[in-house]
Amino acid sequence: MEAIEVSEFGDSDVLSTAEHDVPEPGPSEVRIAVEAVGVNFADIMQRRGNYPGGPQPTYVPGMEAAGTVEAVGENADREVGERVVAMTQQGYAEYTTASVDALFDVPEGMGFEGAAGFPVQFLTAHNTLFEWGGLTDGESVLIHAAAGGVGTAATQLASRAGATVFGTASSREKLDLAEELGCEIPIDYTETDFADAVNDATDGAGVDLVLDGVGGDTTQESLSCLTDFGRMTVYGAASGEPGHPDTGTLLFNNHTVLGYHLGQAMGQVPGRVLGAVPDLTEALTSGDLEVIVGQTFQLAEAGDAHAYIENRESSGKVVLTP
Ligand SMILES: NC(=O)c1ccc[n+]([C@@H]2O[C@H](COP(=O)([O-])OP(=O)(O)OC[C@H]3O[C@@H](n4cnc5c(N)ncnc54)[C@H](OP(=O)(O)O)[C@@H]3O)[C@@H](O)[C@H]2O)c1
């Protein structure tokens, strides 16, 4: 089968196509004939070699894939032919294996490309907003990279929950998308200081919650537009640098900063991480929520897909199709 390899850490051109054996499912695993692969920012950080605990070259990247169950391992309570999407470890391939514990049915009426954008980004969006961030109806939230993969999911979820959504992005086109999804106060941070914009719109009070997947200077600046007793969920560093929240700011404003990592939490508190799956699946089936697939690339174009995201050209989910 065809798979994509990272044979050394580096830029997007280190991704290359290679022939691999079709993988055999182990106990409690299935083999999936892959129809669509979700590309995540973490794939890029792993490829650069700056993802803590990430895989060492040579490896096949990819943490989520959608397709059809093709073979069932021992004790795996699944049927051949089922349409599934999985959190996996070697998703950039024509076939991959996944544990039944990290397997979800593709919502009725949803195509594989949309399904490949569901687990990582929607679970992260839901959990950072609600399960970790404690967002409630009537509160306000600032979502950075609101037109990105996690951002488009979080914007829809927060708006649907009755929160006022402030969103940042780097272009008018991205902000238009965020607005369509429920962002009431779109902020182009390349033109306006986002903290000033939030403080202006809230008469200086700030927002109740910040979702920070960007890190770097964005983290500390976000605290300057967070209300007293506000929360910030930190879940990524797309800027390439982790943020450094000043504890002086935290203590004088009674701020709470929470860290979230899907993979680590799945291993330790799976019930907490996956609790929203039925609600999310139902909302995706009814059309109440939508996976925004921004761009699709062929599997062999994985390098182009990475460059597209790194160059900030992407909106929504980027998907590879074998
Ligand atoms: N902790 C977890 O479990 C978990 C799970 C999923 C994702 N994440 C993290 O969440 C973040 C978003 O992930 P995603 O896959 O949905 O990606 P994404 O938001 O689709 O893409 C990243 C976005 O970050 C913004 N950005 C800001 N500075 C950037 C820079 N220097 N280079 C590139 N982009 C930059 C860009 O939006 P603008 O152009 O609008 O600024 C870009 O579109 C990432 O940090 C990712 O690692 C964490």
The ligand as an SDF file (V2000), in Angstrom:
LIG
                    3D

 48 52  0  0  0  0  0  0  0  0999 V2000
   -4.0760   20.0060   22.9280 N   0  0  0  0  0  0  0  0  0  0  0  0
   -4.7120   19.2480   22.0610 C   0  0  0  0  0  0  0  0  0  0  0  0
   -5.1640   18.1590   22.3610 O   0  0  0  0  0  0  0  0  0  0  0  0
   -4.9080   19.7630   20.6640 C   0  0  0  0  0  0  0  0  0  0  0  0
   -5.7750   19.1230   19.7670 C   0  0  0  0  0  0  0  0  0  0  0  0
   -5.9640   19.6860   18.4980 C   0  0  0  0  0  0  0  0  0  0  0  0
   -5.2710   20.8370   18.1470 C   0  0  0  0  0  0  0  0  0  0  0  0
   -4.3990   21.3750   19.0330 N   0  0  0  0  0  0  0  0  0  0  0  0
   -3.6900   22.6190   18.7200 C   0  0  0  0  0  0  0  0  0  0  0  0
   -4.6440   23.5700   18.3660 O   0  0  0  0  0  0  0  0  0  0  0  0
   -4.1050   24.4970   17.4530 C   0  0  0  0  0  0  0  0  0  0  0  0
   -4.9840   24.5390   16.2170 C   0  0  0  0  0  0  0  0  0  0  0  0
   -4.8970   23.2850   15.5560 O   0  0  0  0  0  0  0  0  0  0  0  0
   -5.5820   23.0680   14.1470 P   0  0  0  0  0  0  0  0  0  0  0  0
   -5.1260   21.7290   13.6770 O   0  0  0  0  0  0  0  0  0  0  0  0
   -7.0280   23.3480   14.2470 O   0  0  0  0  0  0  0  0  0  0  0  0
   -4.8530   24.1700   13.2470 O   0  0  0  0  0  0  0  0  0  0  0  0
   -5.5060   25.4350   12.5260 P   0  0  0  0  0  0  0  0  0  0  0  0
   -6.1340   26.3010   13.5580 O   0  0  0  0  0  0  0  0  0  0  0  0
   -6.3300   24.9760   11.4110 O   0  0  0  0  0  0  0  0  0  0  0  0
   -4.2230   26.1430   11.9390 O   0  0  0  0  0  0  0  0  0  0  0  0
   -3.4210   26.9200   12.7790 C   0  0  0  0  0  0  0  0  0  0  0  0
   -3.8490   28.3910   12.7410 C   0  0  0  0  0  0  0  0  0  0  0  0
   -3.0950   29.0760   13.7220 O   0  0  0  0  0  0  0  0  0  0  0  0
   -2.9400   30.4220   13.3340 C   0  0  0  0  0  0  0  0  0  0  0  0
   -1.5380   30.8050   13.5240 N   0  0  0  0  0  0  0  0  0  0  0  0
   -1.0960   31.7470   14.3840 C   0  0  0  0  0  0  0  0  0  0  0  0
    0.2210   31.8540   14.3300 N   0  0  0  0  0  0  0  0  0  0  0  0
    0.6450   30.9810   13.4030 C   0  0  0  0  0  0  0  0  0  0  0  0
    1.9370   30.6570   12.8780 C   0  0  0  0  0  0  0  0  0  0  0  0
    3.0560   31.2510   13.3160 N   0  0  0  0  0  0  0  0  0  0  0  0
    2.0210   29.7120   11.9110 N   0  0  0  0  0  0  0  0  0  0  0  0
    0.9160   29.0950   11.4670 C   0  0  0  0  0  0  0  0  0  0  0  0
   -0.3280   29.3580   11.9350 N   0  0  0  0  0  0  0  0  0  0  0  0
   -0.4550   30.2990   12.8850 C   0  0  0  0  0  0  0  0  0  0  0  0
   -3.3620   30.5260   11.8650 C   0  0  0  0  0  0  0  0  0  0  0  0
   -4.6180   31.1870   11.8200 O   0  0  0  0  0  0  0  0  0  0  0  0
   -4.6500   32.7640   11.4900 P   0  0  0  0  0  0  0  0  0  0  0  0
   -3.9900   32.8960   10.1510 O   0  0  0  0  0  0  0  0  0  0  0  0
   -6.0650   33.1330   11.4590 O   0  0  0  0  0  0  0  0  0  0  0  0
   -3.8690   33.4020   12.6030 O   0  0  0  0  0  0  0  0  0  0  0  0
   -3.5280   29.0790   11.4310 C   0  0  0  0  0  0  0  0  0  0  0  0
   -4.5350   28.9280   10.4820 O   0  0  0  0  0  0  0  0  0  0  0  0
   -2.6740   24.0200   17.1750 C   0  0  0  0  0  0  0  0  0  0  0  0
   -1.7930   24.6900   18.0400 O   0  0  0  0  0  0  0  0  0  0  0  0
   -2.7350   22.5560   17.5410 C   0  0  0  0  0  0  0  0  0  0  0  0
   -1.4880   22.0150   17.8670 O   0  0  0  0  0  0  0  0  0  0  0  0
   -4.2130   20.8700   20.2700 C   0  0  0  0  0  0  0  0  0  0  0  0
  1  2  1  0
  2  3  2  0
  2  4  1  0
  4  5  1  0
  4 48  2  0
  5  6  2  0
  6  7  1  0
  7  8  2  0
  8  9  1  0
  8 48  1  0
  9 10  1  0
  9 46  1  0
 10 11  1  0
 11 12  1  0
 11 44  1  0
 12 13  1  0
 13 14  1  0
 14 15  2  0
 14 16  1  0
 14 17  1  0
 17 18  1  0
 18 19  2  0
 18 20  1  0
 18 21  1  0
 21 22  1  0
 22 23  1  0
 23 24  1  0
 23 42  1  0
 24 25  1  0
 25 26  1  0
 25 36  1  0
 26 27  1  0
 26 35  1  0
 27 28  2  0
 28 29  1  0
 29 30  1  0
 29 35  2  0
 30 31  1  0
 30 32  2  0
 32 33  1  0
 33 34  2  0
 34 35  1  0
 36 37  1  0
 36 42  1  0
 37 38  1  0
 38 39  2  0
 38 40  1  0
 38 41  1  0
 42 43  1  0
 44 45  1  0
 44 46  1  0
 46 47  1  0
M  CHG  2   8   1  16  -1
M  END
$$$$
